Amino acid sequence: MNVFEVVRRHRIFLSGAIGVLLIYLSRPTVLSLLAGLPFVLLGEAIRTWSSGYIRKNKALATDGPYAYTRNPLYLGSFGIGMGFVVMGNSVWVLVVFLVAFGLVYWSVIRSEEGYLVQVFGSRFEEYVRTVPRFLPRWTRSPYDAGGFDWALVWKHREYQAWAGIAGGVAILIIKMWATP
């Protein structure tokens, strides 16, 4: 088992540990909290939008945000993370986040792409040729695979991410008030 496989398998634990480290290293101010919050909210809005299109193992998600990037959930996670980096107001927070995000998500994306080729074959390969992996294209791809469904957002438990964000912001506010 290589390092990418270990990271992929333990990404939830690693993400939590990195979150604790980022909070420890952070030096939030009112300005940094206000500047970072829009990035966090936009990132989670992208994740919520994306969750409403995922029909795991039944259909290849190619519509909605998936018409612009193959990994809108991870793009949203990057936005959330960068928002917390801004709120954390520390160069060390930025360094830790960029290294951790790159390692974790590179591992996950590589693994998922291999799985999607097995499940969806040439349809996924064509999708790969027309839609970028991470940074979105400016125009939507020609795919249409179904519409947005709030029930899918609930099924994928995106409400837990909203709760986690609220908790993270609250912790940074408390840290700001408690730090002389």
Rosetta blueprint (number, residue, H / E / L):
1 M L
2 N L
3 V H
4 F H
5 E H
6 V H
7 V H
8 R H
9 R H
10 H L
11 R H
12 I H
13 F H
14 L H
15 S H
16 G H
17 A H
18 I H
19 G H
20 V H
21 L H
22 L H
23 I H
24 Y H
25 L H
26 S L
27 R L
28 P L
29 T L
30 V H
31 L H
32 S H
33 L H
34 L H
35 A H
36 G H
37 L H
38 P H
39 F H
40 V H
41 L H
42 L H
43 G H
44 E H
45 A H
46 I H
47 R H
48 T H
49 W H
50 S H
51 S H
52 G L
53 Y L
54 I L
55 R E
56 K L
57 N L
58 K L
59 A E
60 L L
61 A L
62 T L
63 D L
64 G H
65 P H
66 Y H
67 A H
68 Y L
69 T L
70 R L
71 N L
72 P H
73 L H
74 Y H
75 L H
76 G H
77 S H
78 F H
79 G H
80 I H
81 G H
82 M H
83 G H
84 F H
85 V H
86 V H
87 M H
88 G H
89 N L
90 S L
91 V H
92 W H
93 V H
94 L H
95 V H
96 V H
97 F H
98 L H
99 V H
100 A H
101 F H
102 G H
103 L H
104 V H
105 Y H
106 W H
107 S H
108 V H
109 I H
110 R H
111 S H
112 E H
113 E H
114 G H
115 Y H
116 L H
117 V H
118 Q H
119 V H
120 F H
121 G L
122 S H
123 R H
124 F H
125 E H
126 E H
127 Y H
128 V H
129 R H
130 T H
131 V L
132 P L
133 R L
134 F L
135 L L
136 P L
137 R L
138 W L
139 T L
140 R L
141 S L
142 P L
143 Y L
144 D L
145 A L
146 G L
147 G L
148 F L
149 D L
150 W H
151 A H
152 L H
153 V H
154 W H
155 K H
156 H L
157 R L
158 E H
159 Y H
160 Q H
161 A H
162 W H
163 A H
164 G H
165 I H
166 A H
167 G H
168 G H
169 V H
170 A H
171 I H
172 L H
173 I H
174 I H
175 K H
176 M H
177 W H
178 A H
179 T L
180 P L
